[in-house]
Amino acid sequence: MSTSEAYVIVGASVAGGRAAETLRQEGFDGKVILIGAEPDRPYERPPLSKDVLQGAASEDKVFLRPPEFYDEQGIELRLGATATRLNPSDRQVTLDIGERVRYDKLLIATGADVRRLNVPGIRLPGVHYLRTIQDARAIRDATGRSCRVVVIGAGFIGAEVAASCRVKGADVTVLEVLPVPLQRVLGDRIGELYARIHRDRGVDLRLGVGISEFRGSGRVEEILTSTGERIPCDVAVVGVGVQPATGWLEGSGLALQNGIIVDEFAATNLPDVFAAGDVANWWHPILGERLRVEHWENAQNQGIAAAKSMLGKSEAYAPVPYFWSDQYDLTLQYVGHASGQDEVIFRGNPDPRQLLAFYLRDGQLRAAIGVNRLKDINAVRRLMRNRTPVTREQLADEQIDLRKLGQR
Ligand SMILES: Cc1cc2nc3c(=O)[nH]c(=O)nc-3n(C[C@H](O)[C@H](O)[C@H](O)COP(=O)(O)OP(=O)(O)OC[C@H]3O[C@@H](n4cnc5c(N)ncnc54)[C@H](O)[C@@H]3O)c2cc1C
C-alpha cells in the first residue's frame, strides 16, 4: 500500500504501541506518528505492581520493543507530548508543546487516569498512586522490610500492591470501604476468599473503612480513617480505580460516555477517528452490550483490531474478555463478562489456592474465575468462544473434564 497519508495515534502504551506495529506489519507505508504524554516509549503496566515493585525484574523487560525498533519501523515517536485538543474539521490534534499534527486517520488510545482522592493531606510526600513506571519506581524505592505501608482500596491494584509489599517484608494495612476485597468484579463469595488469602499472609485488612485524612509534618506519618482510627504509616498507596482519559476531547464532537463510544470495528462517530483500549467503550456484537475493559489483553488486541480497521481490513472485534492478577504465588484468571451480583457456582471445594468457579445469569454461563487453574480456564474459554451449552451440574462436578465437554 503506497501512500503519503499520515496515521496518527495518541497514547503510546499497549493499545497505541501495538496499533503502530500492526500498521507496519500490514504493509502501511505512509507516516505513522505515535504521540505519548509519558517520557518513556511504550511499556507494559502489569509488571509494575508485581515484579517491578518487588524489585524482581529488570526494567528493560517491561518495554514493548527495544528503542531502535521505532526508527527501524519508521514509527515517529513524539514522547513527552500531551494532546490537548482534537479539531476534526481540519483533522488536527493540538499538542501542549505548541505543535499541531495533521492526520488522515486518527487512533485515540489514551487509556485511563487514576481516580484521585480529595482528602486533607493527599499531597504529602509518601502518598502515592500507581499507574506509570515512574510511580512504580517511587513505591519500590520507598518500601522494604518492616516499612509500614497503608494501601487505600482493595481492588486489583490495591490487592497486588499489598501482596508485593508483603513479599518484601513490609507491614501492610489495607483499607477498603466495601465489605470484601475485589467485590465489584468478583462478588462477595470470591471476595471473601481473597480476604482470607491476604489475612493468612499477614495483611491487616480493614473492611468497611474509608480514609478521612493523611497526616504528618513534612511527609505522611499517620492515616485517620473514617471510623476515627489512627494508623501510623511510612508510605501510603492509593488504588481507588481509574477513569477514561477523555478530558482533552470535550467539545470535539466525539461521542463520549464512560469513555469514547465506538462500534465493533473501533470506529467512533467522527470520520476516520478510531479508539481502542481502556479509553474505548465498545459495542460487543455477541454479548449485545457495551463494554469498557480496563485490562491488558483487551488493550493489546483492540489496538491491533483498530489498526486493521484503519486500513480498511475490518473484522468485528468480539473476544471472550480475559484478565489475570498475580498476588503472592496465586495467579487469578478470569474469562467472560459477569457482574459481582451474578450467581456463583464452585467446582468442587472452594479452596482459595486452587479455585474454579463460574458466574451464571438466568442459567447461562457468563464468566469463570480460576486460581492456579490455567488448563481449566483455557478449556472454559473455548467453551465460551464456541458457545457450547453447559449445565450447572457439569460445571460443578470435578469429575467431568471441561476439555472433553468442548469436543463433543
Ligand atoms: C499497576 C498496573 C497493573 C496492572 N496489572 C494488570 C494485570 O495483571 N492484568 C491485566 O489484565 N491488566 C492489568 N493492568 C491493566 C492494563 O495495564 C491496562 O488495561 C492497559 O495498560 C491499558 O492500555 P491502554 O494502551 O489502553 O492505556 P494506558 O496503558 O492507560 O496508556 C495510555 C497512554 O496514553 C497516554 N495519554 C493519556 N492522555 C494523553 C494525551 N492527551 N496525549 C498524549 N498521551 C496521552 C498516557 O500517558 C498513557 O501512556 C494493570 C494496570 C496497572 C496500572
The ligand as an SDF file (V2000), in Angstrom:
LIG
                    3D

 53 58  0  0  0  0  0  0  0  0999 V2000
   -0.0480   -1.2670   38.0050 C   0  0  0  0  0  0  0  0  0  0  0  0
   -0.9470   -1.9240   36.9980 C   0  0  0  0  0  0  0  0  0  0  0  0
   -1.0290   -3.3030   36.9560 C   0  0  0  0  0  0  0  0  0  0  0  0
   -1.8750   -3.9300   36.0260 C   0  0  0  0  0  0  0  0  0  0  0  0
   -1.9540   -5.2890   36.0240 N   0  0  0  0  0  0  0  0  0  0  0  0
   -2.7670   -5.9030   35.1400 C   0  0  0  0  0  0  0  0  0  0  0  0
   -2.8620   -7.3150   35.1360 C   0  0  0  0  0  0  0  0  0  0  0  0
   -2.2470   -8.0120   35.9420 O   0  0  0  0  0  0  0  0  0  0  0  0
   -3.6920   -7.8910   34.2330 N   0  0  0  0  0  0  0  0  0  0  0  0
   -4.4070   -7.1640   33.3290 C   0  0  0  0  0  0  0  0  0  0  0  0
   -5.1410   -7.7470   32.5320 O   0  0  0  0  0  0  0  0  0  0  0  0
   -4.3230   -5.8090   33.3090 N   0  0  0  0  0  0  0  0  0  0  0  0
   -3.5370   -5.1650   34.1910 C   0  0  0  0  0  0  0  0  0  0  0  0
   -3.4440   -3.7910   34.1930 N   0  0  0  0  0  0  0  0  0  0  0  0
   -4.2440   -3.0120   33.2320 C   0  0  0  0  0  0  0  0  0  0  0  0
   -3.5160   -2.7790   31.9060 C   0  0  0  0  0  0  0  0  0  0  0  0
   -2.2060   -2.4090   32.1260 O   0  0  0  0  0  0  0  0  0  0  0  0
   -4.2820   -1.7170   31.1190 C   0  0  0  0  0  0  0  0  0  0  0  0
   -5.5330   -2.2670   30.7690 O   0  0  0  0  0  0  0  0  0  0  0  0
   -3.5250   -1.2810   29.8720 C   0  0  0  0  0  0  0  0  0  0  0  0
   -2.3330   -0.6300   30.2230 O   0  0  0  0  0  0  0  0  0  0  0  0
   -4.3780   -0.3280   29.0430 C   0  0  0  0  0  0  0  0  0  0  0  0
   -3.6340    0.0470   27.9460 O   0  0  0  0  0  0  0  0  0  0  0  0
   -4.0140    1.3260   27.0480 P   0  0  0  0  0  0  0  0  0  0  0  0
   -2.9650    1.3810   26.0000 O   0  0  0  0  0  0  0  0  0  0  0  0
   -5.4300    1.2510   26.6650 O   0  0  0  0  0  0  0  0  0  0  0  0
   -3.9180    2.5710   28.0470 O   0  0  0  0  0  0  0  0  0  0  0  0
   -2.8210    3.0510   29.0750 P   0  0  0  0  0  0  0  0  0  0  0  0
   -1.9110    1.9300   29.4380 O   0  0  0  0  0  0  0  0  0  0  0  0
   -3.5450    3.7690   30.1450 O   0  0  0  0  0  0  0  0  0  0  0  0
   -1.9690    4.0850   28.2520 O   0  0  0  0  0  0  0  0  0  0  0  0
   -2.4730    5.2890   27.7740 C   0  0  0  0  0  0  0  0  0  0  0  0
   -1.2990    6.1690   27.4270 C   0  0  0  0  0  0  0  0  0  0  0  0
   -1.7970    7.3650   26.8330 O   0  0  0  0  0  0  0  0  0  0  0  0
   -1.1350    8.4730   27.4060 C   0  0  0  0  0  0  0  0  0  0  0  0
   -2.0300    9.6290   27.3160 N   0  0  0  0  0  0  0  0  0  0  0  0
   -3.1550    9.8760   28.0280 C   0  0  0  0  0  0  0  0  0  0  0  0
   -3.7030   11.0530   27.6430 N   0  0  0  0  0  0  0  0  0  0  0  0
   -2.8970   11.5530   26.6750 C   0  0  0  0  0  0  0  0  0  0  0  0
   -2.9310   12.7210   25.8820 C   0  0  0  0  0  0  0  0  0  0  0  0
   -3.9350   13.6270   25.9970 N   0  0  0  0  0  0  0  0  0  0  0  0
   -1.9340   12.9370   24.9980 N   0  0  0  0  0  0  0  0  0  0  0  0
   -0.9150   12.0270   24.8480 C   0  0  0  0  0  0  0  0  0  0  0  0
   -0.8540   10.8900   25.5710 N   0  0  0  0  0  0  0  0  0  0  0  0
   -1.8260   10.6540   26.4660 C   0  0  0  0  0  0  0  0  0  0  0  0
   -0.8660    8.0590   28.8320 C   0  0  0  0  0  0  0  0  0  0  0  0
    0.1750    8.8370   29.3880 O   0  0  0  0  0  0  0  0  0  0  0  0
   -0.5000    6.5970   28.6530 C   0  0  0  0  0  0  0  0  0  0  0  0
    0.8630    6.4310   28.4180 O   0  0  0  0  0  0  0  0  0  0  0  0
   -2.6270   -3.1400   35.1160 C   0  0  0  0  0  0  0  0  0  0  0  0
   -2.5390   -1.7410   35.1800 C   0  0  0  0  0  0  0  0  0  0  0  0
   -1.7170   -1.1370   36.1070 C   0  0  0  0  0  0  0  0  0  0  0  0
   -1.6440    0.3640   36.1750 C   0  0  0  0  0  0  0  0  0  0  0  0
  1  2  1  0
  2  3  1  0
  2 52  2  0
  3  4  2  0
  4  5  1  0
  4 50  1  0
  5  6  2  0
  6  7  1  0
  6 13  1  0
  7  8  2  0
  7  9  1  0
  9 10  1  0
 10 11  2  0
 10 12  1  0
 12 13  2  0
 13 14  1  0
 14 15  1  0
 14 50  1  0
 15 16  1  0
 16 17  1  0
 16 18  1  0
 18 19  1  0
 18 20  1  0
 20 21  1  0
 20 22  1  0
 22 23  1  0
 23 24  1  0
 24 25  2  0
 24 26  1  0
 24 27  1  0
 27 28  1  0
 28 29  2  0
 28 30  1  0
 28 31  1  0
 31 32  1  0
 32 33  1  0
 33 34  1  0
 33 48  1  0
 34 35  1  0
 35 36  1  0
 35 46  1  0
 36 37  1  0
 36 45  1  0
 37 38  2  0
 38 39  1  0
 39 40  1  0
 39 45  2  0
 40 41  1  0
 40 42  2  0
 42 43  1  0
 43 44  2  0
 44 45  1  0
 46 47  1  0
 46 48  1  0
 48 49  1  0
 50 51  2  0
 51 52  1  0
 52 53  1  0
M  END
$$$$
